[in-house]
Amino acid sequence: MHLRTTPVSILALMAALPAAAQVIELQPIHVTDGDTQAFFGDSVATETGTVAKTGDAIIETPRAVHIVTAQQIAERGATNVEQALQYASGITAGQWGLDNRSDWSLVRGFAPTTLHDGLNARYGYYNDTKPEPFLLNSVEVLKGPVSGLYGSGSVGGVVNTTSKTAAQDSDNLWQLSVGSNQRAQIAGDVSGTLNPSGTLRYRLVGLLRNAETPVDFSQDDSLAFAPSITWRPNDDTELTVLANYQKTDGSPLIQFASLYGTLEPATGFGNGTFFDDSLFVGEPGFDTFESEQRGITAMFRHRFNDVWSMNANARYLEGEALYQHAWWAFDNVTTGRYNPDGTINRTFYRAENEMKTAALDAYATARYTLGRVNMRSIIGASYSRGYYDSDTGYGAQVAPIDPFNPTYAGYPDITVTDSDGTAITEWGVYLQNRAVVDDRLFVDFGLRYGHIETGASTGSFGATSVAADDSAWTGNIAMLYRFDNGIAPYVSYSESFRQDEVGTDVNGTPFEPTEGTQYEIGVKYQPAGSDTLFVASVFDLTKSNMTVSDPANPGFSIQTGEATSRGLELELFHRLGDVSFDAAYTYLDTENSSGAQIAQVPENAASLWVNYEPTAGQLQGWKFGAGVRYTGASWGGSDTYETPSYTLYDAAVTYSRDNWQVALNVQNLLDESYVTTCQSGACYLGEGRNVALTLTSKF
């Protein structure tokens, strides 16, 4: 990016200051054809929400954006963020199979940065709770590098979950859900006013769950509570304060099973053929993932006048987890990781993890005109501090077990070693501009300077010693033209940086951050007055400055590695009478720094969800949904293990009357056995059929 865009942006802001500046209100798109409101809100998103910090219409956004609404989460029966993303293009969700420690996804081949309410939601691993879908208003994905908005982050993009708060219009409701694996959950969402004038509103959202899982001797119990208060004295000012408490008593679920018994028959190695998703090679009474999270978030917006407004989000959060896990040991490699008698050895692990974060992101927006050009300039700053620590220990197994017919042998006492944690401090300033000519040509451009510092810490936010100190300029530029017929071609370029590696090369030179660039061209189509939306995009994404082994100095690394992802994405939402369908297709051509296909990323993937909702006749009130998800073959990062493709079917039947709704959701309808990925001698099982019956009542 050329730095000369900066003075242009500053001059544009200065032009907004005179009182005589003409204010132009951009004409919104009004969706009038078809009923977009469903039982839980919008049935489809036509705006970008908060992930791009603008709320622009998707048809006017020259980037690939995917928004999953609360209605889509509910009607597809998603019980985690992974499942909420399963019908999106460009996203591989749940690639580790049965794993209850975190939500996993790949966006355009790379693990995304995870945000919650626009602020960083993760430092380290396995030290907090997973978001509960019932507490979410949406799941938002902005694909490709976005360091211009969020600083150090993934080249693949960001996944942002947003909370249900008192700032949103909502119905009071309670919900009871029962299903497979003795799952029982009760949830509530209650809101109202706190004063006669209605300027103070409250909302209480929470759930209580008791559940087992497909994996033997495992559970997924949860308590979550998210009260919020919104103060809105007038249309120009709004302050929302959201508290969050969540406690989960769960199990890791992931087994790190052998290739033989999952992808290939265990004949000749083990005492059986294939495992199903109930496989448990841990130890009853030992395996656990108990996590707890507490946080408070403030979200503020204010409009000063017809030109200037501001937004600010701030959050403080603490989390901790007790993680105990006995998994299939990575030994006996030549015999499929089995002992000669068909038994296996196990690794016993205990970790006491904690994490805390404090973050602030604030920006001012100016809307003004320069001649016949409507301008919007966003100038902002962010500051965040994070700390995470993992104190770990290993123990020797009591005795091997037969995974096909286990006799559990008990577990050892494990001594945990106290170690220093890691502190991260990051700040940045950014400028994003939009120029609109004749309400047709949209030109976006921006620049950000970011700084990040990482080092060891004994418990405080600040590092006691700095291990890495990096900064970077990142930019973005994009252009879109919207025709009267609803067609909108676009082109964009964006950059990212990330502090991936902390260390030095053989000469003691610190590693630089990895860098990301993306070129994207696409076309969007939305007929005026409808919620039909078609998006096609082609992109070329490169992650560079990656560390690879130094061939001249064994044991050291150099920064010459590069990974690429090139692909095509197609998405379509359309209504045809009483039928609506949501279709997606992805083609990805990827290459990691070793020259192999990026691990876990299929070359082809496709999905289709169809709803039939009669608006008249004897079936009025019923809704029938059906989905199919195809995941193509993928490799393990070295083109050694190929995981076969698989196709899964989902179904939903819903009956709504007045303020009541009953929904039956079935995931993996045909109970297909499948492996999500294999790499480094281990394979990961997907979940079999899962059935849930949910009763919801509004009051």
N, C-alpha and C positions, 0 to 999 in steps of 0.2 A: 504493500500500500504506500502511496506517496503522501508524505507529511503535509504537502501543500493543501490538503483538504481541511486541515485544522483551522487556519485563518479564515477560510471561507465560511466555516461553521460559526466561528466567533463573530464575524461581521454580520452573519444572518441573525444571530441572537441580539446583537446591538440594534439591528433594524427593528426589533420588536419593541424597543423601549419607548419610542415616541408615542404620546397619547393619540396622535392622528393616525396610527397604524390601522389599516383596515382589517377587520376580523372576518374570516371566512369560515363558516361551519361546513365541514365535509358532509356530503349527502349520504346518509346511511342506506344500507340495503334492507328493505322490509320484506320479511318472509310472510306471505299471505296464503300461498297455495298449499293446502294440506295442513293437517293438525300436527304441529311439531311438539306439542305438550302431551306427555304421557303421565303415567301414574306417579313417577318419581322425578318428573321434570322434563327437560328437553330430550327428545328422542335422538337428536343428532346435533352436533355443534357446527355452526357456520362462522364462528368467530374464534380467534386464537387464544382467548382467555387471558391469563396473566403471564404465560411463559415467555412471550416476546415483549412484555411490559407495555403493550400498547392497546390490546384488545381489538385490533383491527380485524376486519372480515378476512376469512381465509382466502377468499377469491381475490383480495387486494394485497396479499402477502407474498412477496417473491421468494419464499422459502418453503420447504416441505414441513408441514405441521400436521400432527395428528392429535385430536382431542377425543378422549373417551368420557362420556357423560355419566352421571350417576344413574340415569335410566338404563344405559347400555350395560353398566356394571351389574345392575340388578337383573335385567331380563336375561342375561347370559349366565347368571349364577356364579359370577366370579367371587372367589373367596380369598384372593390375594391379588397384588398388583400384576404379577406374572400373567394370571389368567385374564386380567383386564386388557392386556396388550396382545393377546393371541390372535386377534383379528385385524391387526394393523400391518401395513406393508413395511418392508425394510427392517422389521424387528424380529429377532429370535428370542422368544420368551421362555423361561424355565428350562434353559439348556442343561442344567445339572440334574434334571429329573426331580425325584422326591428329595427335597432339601428344605428343611424348615428353619434354617438359620438366617436366611435373608431372601429378598426378592432378587432374581437374576434376570438380566436381559442383555442382548447385544443390539445396538442400533447401527445399521450399516457396517456390521462386522466388528464393532468395538464396544466395550463396556461403557455405558453412558455415565455422566455425572448425575447423581441423584439429588434432587432438591425437594423441599417441602415448603409450600407457601412462598416460593421464590428464594429461599435461603438454603445454604448447604446443609444436607441432612445426614452426612456420613463422614466420619473420620475413623480410619482403621476398620476392623472387621469384628463381627460377632460380639458387639457391646451395646446393642439397643434392641428395640422391638420392631417388628414389621408393621407398616401401616395397615389398619383394619379398613377394608373397603366401605363398610357401613358408615364410617366417619368421614369419608371422602366426598367432596363435591365433584371432582373430576380427576383424571390422570392426563397430563399434557406432555407431549413429546415435540421438541424442536430438534430436527435432524441436522447433523453436520456441525462443524466447529462454531461455537458461540462464545468464545473468550471476549469478544467485543462487548457482550452484555454481562458475563459472569466471571471473567478472569480465568485463572488456572482451571482447566477442565478437559474433558475427553474430546477427542477429535470426532467421535461418533455423535455427540449431541448431549441433550439433557432430558431426563424424565422428571417432571415436576408433579407432585401430588398436592392437591389443594383441599383445604379443610372446609367442612360445613360450619358456618358461623352465623351469628345473629344478623350480620349485614345482608344476608340473602333472604329473599322471601321463601318461606317454607311452610309445609303443612305439619300439624302435630300428628304423630303416628307411633304405634307400637308394632313390634314384629316378633313372631315366633318361628323358628326354623329348626327342623329335625331332618336327619339324613343318615347316609352311610357312616359306618364306623362309630355308631352311637353318638353322632354329633347332635347336640342340642344347644341352641343359642336364642337368647331373648335380647331384644334391642329396643331402644326408644329414642325419639327425636321430638322434643317439646320446645316451643318458643312462644314468646308473647311480649307485652309491653310492661315496663316497670314504673311508668309515671303517666298521669292523665294526658299529657301533651303528646305522648308517643315518641319522644325524642330518645328515650332509653329503651332498648330492647334486649332480651336475653334469649339464649338458646342452650339447651342441654341435650347433648348427644352421647349415648353410651351403649355398651353391650356387656353381656356376661355369657361366656361359652364354656361348656364342658364337652370335650370330644376326644375320641381316640383317633387313630390314623390307620391307613392300610398296613403300615409297618407294625409287626408284632411288638408288644410291650412299649408302645409309644403313645403320646398324647399331644393335644393341642388346645389347652385350656387358656382362656384369656379374659381379662377384665380391662375395659377401656372406658374412659370418661373424659369428655371434652366440653366443658361449659364455656360460654363466651358472652360478652356484653358489648353492644354497639351503642355509641352515643352519636346521634345525628341531629344536631340542633337546627340545621337548615340543609338545603340541597347542596351547599358548597363545602360542607365539612363533615367528616366521618372518622370516628376512632373506634376500632374494634380491639378488644383485649380477649385473647383466647388462652385458656389453660388446658393442659393435656396431661393425663395420667394413664399409663398403660402398664399392665403386668401380665406376662405370659409364662405359663408353666408348660413347656413343650419338650420336644425331643428332636435331636438333630435330623433323623430319618435317613440321611445319606449314608451309604454303606461302603463305597469304594470297592465294589465287587469285582471279581476276576472276569476277564474276557470269556472264560469258559464257564458256562452256566448262565450267561446273559446273552452275548452276541453269538457265541458258538456253544455247542453242547459240551458238557463237562465230561463226556465219555473218555475214559483213560486217565482222567485227573481226579475227579470227585466221585462221590457215591450217588450220583443222580444225573439228570440231564439239563433241565432249565429251571431257573428260579422264577417266582412271580413277585409282585410288588410287596408281599408281606415279609420278604427276606429281612432277617434281623440277625446280624452277627455280633451285636454288642452284648451287653450284660444287663439283665433285668435289675433294677434298683440302682444302676450306675449311670447309664446313658441319660443325659438331661440337658436341656437348654432353657434355663430359667432367666428371663430378662425383664428389666423394669426401666421405664422411661418417665421423666417428669420434665415439663417444659412450659414456658409462658411466652406468648407471642403478641406483639402489638402491631397493628396495621392502621396507618393513618393516611388520609388524603384530604387535600384542601385546595379549593380554587380561589385564587386571590382576585382575579378579574377575568375579563374575556380573553386575555392573552396567557396569563401565567397560572399554573397549577403545580402541585407537588404531591408526591407519594413517598411514604417511608415505611419500611418493615423492619422490625427488630425482634430477635428471639434469644432467649437463654434456655439451654437444654442440658439435662444430665441423664446418663444412661449407664447401666451396668448389667452384666450377665455372668452367670455361673455356667460354664460349658464343660461337660464331661462326656467323653465319647470313646467307645472301644470300636475300632474299625479293622477291617481286613488288612493284615500287615502286607507291606510291599517287600516280600522276600520270596524265596523259592521261585524265582522268575522263570527258570528253565522248565519248571513243571507246572506252569499256569498259576503260580502262587498257592499251590496245594502242597501239603506234606505227602509222602509216599502212600500213607494209608487213607488219603482223601480228606483228612482234617486240615484245618487252617490255623495259622497263628494270628494273633490280634495285637494291635498297638493300643495301649491305654493312655489316655490323655486327659488332663484337667487344666482349665484356664479360668482365671478370675480376671475379668475384663471390665474396664470402665471407660467412659467418654464424657466429655462436656464441651459445649460450644457456646459462643456468644457471637452474634452476627448482626450487622446493620447494613441496610441498603436504602439509600435515599436518592431521589432524582426529581428535578424540576422540569416541567414541560411548558414550552412556549408555542402557541399557535398564532400565526401571523401571515401576512402576504408580502411578496416581493414582486410588484407588478402584477402579472396574471398568474403567478405561481403561488399556490398555497403551501406554506411551510409549517413543519412541526419539528422543533428541536428539543431533544432530551439531553440534559446535562446532569450527571449523577456521580455519586461516590459510594464505595462500599468498604466495609472493614469487618474482618472476622478473625476470631481466635478459636483454636481448637486444641484439645488435649485428649490423648487416648493412651491407654496402658494395658498390657496383657502380661500377667504373671502366670507362668506355665510350669507344668511338670509332667513327667512320663513315669509309668510304672510297668513292671514286668507282668506278663499274663500268668494266671494260676495254672491253666492247662489249655491246650488247643481244643477246638470244637469242630464237629462235622456240620457244615452249613446246611446240608440237606436234611439232617436229623440231629439238631443241636441238643446237647446236654450241657447246660450252662454251668460253669465251674467256679463262679465267684470273681471278685475283683480285688486288686491290691490297694493298699493305702498309698496315696501319692503325695509327695512333698512338693509344694509349689515354691518356685524360686522367685523372690522379689527382684524386679528389674526396673530401670528407669523407663518412664513413658516418653512419648513424643509430643512436642508442642509445635503448632503451626500458626503463624500470623500472616494474614494476607490483607492487602488493601489495594484499591485501584480507583481511578477516575476515568469516566467515559463520556463520550459525546455521540449521540445517534441523531441523524437527521432524516426527514422525509420531505421530498418536494413533489407536489402534485400539480400537474399541468392539465387544465380543462377537465378535471375529474376523470382522466383516462390514463395518463402517463404517470406512473409512480416510480420515483427514484429514491432509494434508501442508501445511505452511506454513513459510516461511523468509524470511530477510533477509540481505543482504550489503552491506558498505561496501567500495568499491573505489577505488583511486587509481592513476593512470597518468601517467607523465611521458615526454615524447619530445623529443629534440633532436639536434643535430649532434655527431659524435664523430670523433676521429682514430684510433680503434682500440680504445679501452677500453669497458667496459660503461657507465660513466657518461657523461652528456652534458656536453660542454664549454660548451654554451649551450642553454638550455631554450626550445623552440619552442611546446610545449603542455603544460599542467599541469592535469589534470582529475580529478574525483572524482564518484562517484555512489552513491546508495542504490538497490538493486534488490530486488524482492521476488517471491514466488510463493506461490500458495495453490491447493490442489486437493482434491477430494473424490471418493471412489469407494465404491460399495456393492456387495458381492458376495453374490449369492443362492445358495441351495443347488443350484440347477440349473445353475450355472456362468456365469450372466449377470452382468456387472458394469458398470453404467453409471457414467460419471464426468464431472466438469466441472473445468476448471483455468484459471488465469490466471497469466501469467508475464511478466517484464520483462527487458530487456537494455539495455546501453549500449555504445557503441563509439567509439573515437577515430578517426573516419574521415578527417577533414579537419584539416590543420594550416595555419593562416593566420588572417587577420583580414578583417573587412568594411571598408567605406570609411571608417568612423570609427576603425579600429584596434582594434576589439573582437575578441578571439580567438574563434574558432569553438568552440561547445560540442560535446560528443559527440552522435552520433545516438542516438536512443532507440527501443526496440522494445517493443511490447506484443502479447500474444496471448491471445485467448479461445478456448477449445476445449471442445467437448462430444463425448462418444463413448460407445461401448459395446464391451465385450470379452466373449468367450464361450469358456470352456474347460471342457468336461465333466470332472468329477472323475476322476482316474486316467488321463487321456489327454494326448497332446501335441497334440491338435487345438486350434487357436487362431484365432479370428476377431476382427478389430478393425475397427471403423468409427469414423471421427472427422470432425468438421466444425470448421473453425477460421476465425478472423478475425484476421489478422496485419497490423500496421501498423509501418512504419519511418518515423519523423518526424525533424525537425530536420536535414533534408538540405539541402545547399547548392544553390542555383539562381542563375542570372544575375540580377544586380540591374538591374531595368528602368530605374531612375533614374540609375544610375552604371555605364555600360558598362565592362567589364574587372574589375568587382568582383562578389562573390557575397553573397547573403543566405541565412539559414537558415530558409526557409519551405517547403521541399520535403517531400513525403510520398509513400511508396510503400506499396501495399497488396497483400495476397494473401489471398484467401478460397477455401476449397476443401473438397473431400470426398476422403477416403482410405479405401480398403477393402483389407484383407489377409486371406487365409485359408490356413492350412496344415491339411491333413486327410489321413487314411489311410482307404482303403477296400479291405480285403483286402490284396492284393499291390501295390496302386496307391496312391501318395501324390501330392498335387499342392499346389503353392504358387502362389497367384493374387494379383494386385494390380491395383487400378484407382485412377486419380487424376483428379480434375477440379480445375482451378485457374483462378480468375478474378483476374488480376493487373493492376496499373496502376502505372507508374513515376511519377517526379516530374514528367514532362512530359505525363502523361495518356494515354500509350500503354501497350500491353501490355509487360510486362517482357521484355527481350530473351532469346531462347533458351528460353523457358518455354512448352511446349505446353499448350493448354487441356485436352486429354485424353491420357491415356497408360494403357496396360494391359500386363500380362505374365502368362504362365502357364508354369510348369515342371511337367512330369509325369514321375514315375519309376514304372516297372513292374519289380518285383523278385520273381520267383517264389520261393516258399519251399519248393516241392516239385516233383517231376517232372523231366523231362529238361532243363529250362531253369534248374534250381536253380544258383545261382552267377552267373547272368547278371543284369545290370541294364540296362534300356533307358530313356534319358532323352530328352525332347524339350521344347523351349521355343519360345515365340513372344513377341516384344516389339513392341508397337505404340507409336510415338511420333507424336503428332498434330502438325498444322501449328503453326509458331511464327513470331514476327516478330522484327525486328532492333532493337527498342527505339524505333522511330519510326513504326511501322505503315506502313513503306515497302516493305520486302522481306519477303515471306511465303515461308518455307521449307516445302515440302510435307511431308505426313506420309509415314512409311515404316514398313514391317513387316519384321522380320528373324526368321529361324528358326535355332535352334540344336539340336544333337543330341549325344547321348553314348551310347556302348555300352561296358559294363564287364564284365569277367569276373574273379571272385575265387575263389581256391581256396587253402585253408590260409593261408599267409602271403604269397601272391602276388596281385597285381592288375595287370591290363592294361586301360587305358582309352583309348578313341578319342573325342576331342572335336572337334566341328566347329562353329565359329561362323560366322554368316551363311551357312547351308547352301546357299542358292540363289544365292550370290554377287551379291546385290543391290547395285547402284550407288546411292548415296544421299548427300545433303548434310545435314550435321547442323545447320548454321545459316548464315545470310547476314546481314551487317550492315556498314554503312559502306562498301559497294562491294566487299566481299570475301566469299568463301564458303569453307566448310571441308568437306573430303571425309571420309566415313567409310571404314572398312576393309572390304575384300571378304572372300571366304571365307578362313577360317583353319583349318587342320587340325593336330591334335597327337596323337601317340601316346605314352602314358606307361606305363612299367613301374615298379612299386613292389614292393619286397620287405621284409618285416619279419624281424628276426632277434634 
